[in-house]
Amino acid sequence: MCAVARTGGISELAERTAVSSASLAEALGATATPSFDGIRSIMHALGLRLTAQVVE
């Protein structure tokens, strides 16, 4: 949620992800289980990329 605050808040992120503010707030809640596509959308809107790394 800190990253959301830095980007201008839930409303701006909702516009950038084409998801309603209510749905976005629910998806980012502590007990949420968002879909992979939802996480990918949010990360893309924040300028982030998810990568996999081999565990050694």
DSSP file (Angstrom, degrees, kcal/mol; ACC not computed):
  #  RESIDUE AA STRUCTURE BP1 BP2  ACC     N-H-->O    O-->H-N    N-H-->O    O-->H-N    TCO  KAPPA ALPHA  PHI   PSI    X-CA   Y-CA   Z-CA
    1    1 A M     >        0   0    0      0, 0.0     4,-2.1     0, 0.0     5,-0.1   0.000 360.0 360.0 360.0 -25.2    0.0    0.0    0.0
    2    2 A C  H  >  +     0   0    0      1,-0.2     4,-2.0     2,-0.2     5,-0.1   0.911 360.0  51.8 -62.5 -40.8    3.0    2.4    0.5
    3    3 A A  H  > S+     0   0    0      1,-0.2     4,-1.3     2,-0.2    -1,-0.2   0.877 107.4  53.2 -62.8 -36.9    3.7    2.2   -3.2
    4    4 A V  H  >>S+     0   0    0      1,-0.2     5,-2.4     2,-0.2     4,-0.5   0.914 107.6  50.9 -63.4 -43.2    0.1    3.1   -4.0
    5    5 A A  H ><5S+     0   0    0     -4,-2.1     3,-0.9     1,-0.2    -1,-0.2   0.887 108.2  52.5 -62.2 -39.3    0.3    6.1   -1.7
    6    6 A R  H 3<5S+     0   0    0     -4,-2.0    -1,-0.2     1,-0.2    -2,-0.2   0.791 105.2  55.5 -68.3 -27.6    3.5    7.2   -3.6
    7    7 A T  H 3<5S-     0   0    0     -4,-1.3    -1,-0.2    -3,-0.3    -2,-0.2   0.533 132.1 -83.8 -84.8  -5.3    1.8    7.0   -7.0
    8    8 A G  T <<5S-     0   0    0     -3,-0.9     4,-0.4    -4,-0.5    -3,-0.2   0.460  75.3 -78.1 116.9   4.5   -1.0    9.3   -6.0
    9    9 A G     >< -     0   0    0     -5,-2.4     4,-2.1    -6,-0.2     5,-0.2  -0.274  61.6 -53.7 101.5 175.4   -3.4    7.0   -4.3
   10   10 A I  H  > S+     0   0    0      1,-0.2     4,-2.8     2,-0.2     5,-0.2   0.875 126.7  57.2 -60.3 -42.0   -6.0    4.4   -5.0
   11   11 A S  H  > S+     0   0    0      1,-0.2     4,-1.9     2,-0.2    -1,-0.2   0.924 109.6  43.4 -60.3 -46.9   -8.0    6.6   -7.4
   12   12 A E  H  > S+     0   0    0     -4,-0.4     4,-2.1     1,-0.2    -1,-0.2   0.915 115.2  48.9 -66.2 -42.0   -5.1    7.3   -9.7
   13   13 A L  H  X S+     0   0    0     -4,-2.1     4,-1.7     1,-0.2    -2,-0.2   0.883 107.8  55.8 -64.8 -37.5   -4.0    3.7   -9.7
   14   14 A A  H  X>S+     0   0    0     -4,-2.8     5,-1.7     1,-0.2     4,-1.0   0.905 108.3  48.1 -60.7 -41.9   -7.6    2.6  -10.4
   15   15 A E  H  <5S+     0   0    0     -4,-1.9     3,-0.4     1,-0.2    -1,-0.2   0.913 111.7  49.6 -63.7 -42.5   -7.6    4.8  -13.5
   16   16 A R  H  <5S+     0   0    0     -4,-2.1    -1,-0.2     1,-0.2    -2,-0.2   0.753 118.5  38.2 -70.4 -24.4   -4.3    3.4  -14.6
   17   17 A T  H  <5S-     0   0    0     -4,-1.7    -1,-0.2     2,-0.2    -2,-0.2   0.471 103.3-125.2-104.1  -3.9   -5.4   -0.2  -14.2
   18   18 A A  T  <5S+     0   0    0     -4,-1.0     2,-0.4    -3,-0.4    -3,-0.2   0.854  71.5 124.3  59.6  36.5   -9.0    0.2  -15.4
   19   19 A V      < -     0   0    0     -5,-1.7    -1,-0.3    -6,-0.2    -2,-0.2  -0.953  68.7-103.1-123.2 143.5  -10.2   -1.3  -12.2
   20   20 A S     >  -     0   0    0     -2,-0.4     4,-2.6     1,-0.1     5,-0.2  -0.283  27.4-119.1 -64.8 152.9  -12.7    0.4   -9.8
   21   21 A S  H  > S+     0   0    0      1,-0.2     4,-2.7     2,-0.2     5,-0.2   0.890 114.5  52.3 -58.7 -40.7  -11.3    2.0   -6.7
   22   22 A A  H  > S+     0   0    0      2,-0.2     4,-2.1     1,-0.2    -1,-0.2   0.925 111.4  45.6 -63.5 -44.8  -13.4   -0.3   -4.5
   23   23 A S  H  > S+     0   0    0      2,-0.2     4,-2.5     1,-0.2    -2,-0.2   0.893 113.5  50.1 -65.5 -39.5  -12.1   -3.4   -6.3
   24   24 A L  H  X S+     0   0    0     -4,-2.6     4,-1.7     2,-0.2    -2,-0.2   0.919 110.0  49.2 -65.8 -44.1   -8.6   -2.2   -6.1
   25   25 A A  H  < S+     0   0    0     -4,-2.7     4,-0.3     1,-0.2    -1,-0.2   0.892 112.8  48.7 -62.3 -39.0   -8.7   -1.4   -2.4
   26   26 A E  H >< S+     0   0    0     -4,-2.1     3,-1.1     1,-0.2    -2,-0.2   0.909 109.7  51.7 -65.7 -42.3  -10.2   -4.9   -1.8
   27   27 A A  H 3< S+     0   0    0     -4,-2.5    -1,-0.2     1,-0.3    -2,-0.2   0.795 112.4  46.2 -65.6 -28.5   -7.5   -6.5   -3.9
   28   28 A L  T 3< S+     0   0    0     -4,-1.7    -1,-0.3    -5,-0.1    -2,-0.2   0.406  89.2 117.8 -95.0   1.9   -4.8   -4.8   -1.9
   29   29 A G  S X  S-     0   0    0     -3,-1.1     3,-1.4    -4,-0.3    -3,-0.1  -0.205  79.2-108.2 -67.7 161.2   -6.3   -5.5    1.5
   30   30 A A  T 3  S+     0   0    0      1,-0.3    -1,-0.1     3,-0.0    -4,-0.0   0.777 118.4  40.1 -62.4 -29.8   -4.5   -7.6    4.1
   31   31 A T  T 3  S+     0   0    0     -5,-0.1    -1,-0.3     2,-0.0    -2,-0.1   0.269  90.8 124.4-104.1  11.5   -6.8  -10.6    3.6
   32   32 A A    <   -     0   0    0     -3,-1.4    -5,-0.1    -6,-0.1    -6,-0.0  -0.303  45.0-163.1 -73.3 153.6   -7.1  -10.4   -0.2
   33   33 A T        -     0   0    0     -2,-0.0    -5,-0.1     0, 0.0    -6,-0.1  -0.607  23.6-172.7-130.6  71.5   -6.3  -13.2   -2.6
   34   34 A P        -     0   0    0      0, 0.0     2,-0.0     0, 0.0    -7,-0.0  -0.213  25.8-104.8 -67.9 156.4   -6.0  -11.3   -5.9
   35   35 A S     >  -     0   0    0      1,-0.1     4,-2.2     4,-0.0     5,-0.2  -0.307  27.7-111.7 -73.7 162.9   -5.6  -13.1   -9.2
   36   36 A F  H  > S+     0   0    0      1,-0.2     4,-2.8     2,-0.2     5,-0.2   0.912 120.1  53.3 -61.4 -42.5   -2.2  -13.2  -11.0
   37   37 A D  H  > S+     0   0    0      1,-0.2     4,-2.4     2,-0.2    -1,-0.2   0.883 107.8  51.5 -61.1 -37.9   -3.6  -10.9  -13.7
   38   38 A G  H  > S+     0   0    0      2,-0.2     4,-2.3     1,-0.2    -1,-0.2   0.929 111.3  46.0 -63.8 -45.8   -4.7   -8.4  -11.1
   39   39 A I  H  X S+     0   0    0     -4,-2.2     4,-2.8     1,-0.2     5,-0.2   0.916 112.3  51.7 -62.1 -43.3   -1.3   -8.4   -9.5
   40   40 A R  H  X S+     0   0    0     -4,-2.8     4,-2.5     1,-0.2    -2,-0.2   0.908 110.1  49.2 -61.1 -42.8    0.3   -8.0  -13.0
   41   41 A S  H  X S+     0   0    0     -4,-2.4     4,-2.3     2,-0.2    -1,-0.2   0.924 112.9  46.5 -61.8 -46.4   -2.0   -5.1  -13.8
   42   42 A I  H  X S+     0   0    0     -4,-2.3     4,-1.5     2,-0.2    -2,-0.2   0.927 113.5  48.3 -63.7 -45.5   -1.2   -3.3  -10.6
   43   43 A M  H  <>S+     0   0    0     -4,-2.8     5,-3.3     1,-0.2     4,-0.4   0.913 110.8  50.9 -62.8 -42.2    2.5   -3.9  -10.9
   44   44 A H  H ><5S+     0   0    0     -4,-2.5     3,-1.3     1,-0.2    -1,-0.2   0.918 108.8  51.5 -61.1 -43.8    2.5   -2.6  -14.5
   45   45 A A  H 3<5S+     0   0    0     -4,-2.3    -1,-0.2     1,-0.3    -2,-0.2   0.800 110.7  49.2 -63.7 -28.9    0.7    0.5  -13.5
   46   46 A L  T 3<5S-     0   0    0     -4,-1.5    -1,-0.3    -5,-0.2    -2,-0.2   0.464 119.9-110.6 -87.6  -2.4    3.3    1.1  -10.8
   47   47 A G  T < 5S+     0   0    0     -3,-1.3     2,-0.3    -4,-0.4    -3,-0.2   0.788  75.0 132.4  78.4  27.6    6.1    0.6  -13.2
   48   48 A L      < -     0   0    0     -5,-3.3     2,-0.4    -6,-0.2    -1,-0.3  -0.765  42.4-153.8-112.2 157.4    7.2   -2.7  -11.7
   49   49 A R        -     0   0    0     -2,-0.3     2,-0.5    -3,-0.1    -9,-0.0  -0.996  12.6-136.2-131.6 137.0    8.0   -6.1  -13.2
   50   50 A L        -     0   0    0     -2,-0.4     2,-0.3   -10,-0.0   -10,-0.0  -0.785  28.0-178.5 -90.8 129.7    7.7   -9.5  -11.5
   51   51 A T        -     0   0    0     -2,-0.5     2,-0.4     2,-0.0    -2,-0.0  -0.936  21.3-131.9-128.6 153.9   10.7  -11.9  -12.1
   52   52 A A        -     0   0    0     -2,-0.3     2,-0.4     2,-0.0    -2,-0.0  -0.821  20.9-169.4-103.3 144.1   11.5  -15.4  -11.1
   53   53 A Q        -     0   0    0     -2,-0.4     2,-0.2     0, 0.0    -2,-0.0  -0.997  27.4-110.5-135.5 138.4   14.8  -16.4   -9.6
   54   54 A V        -     0   0    0     -2,-0.4     2,-0.5     1,-0.1    -2,-0.0  -0.459  30.8-130.3 -67.5 133.2   16.2  -19.8   -8.9
   55   55 A V              0   0    0     -2,-0.2    -1,-0.1     1,-0.1     0, 0.0  -0.742 360.0 360.0 -85.1 128.2   16.5  -20.6   -5.2
   56   56 A E              0   0    0     -2,-0.5    -1,-0.1     0, 0.0    -2,-0.0   0.423 360.0 360.0-104.0 360.0   19.9  -21.9   -4.4
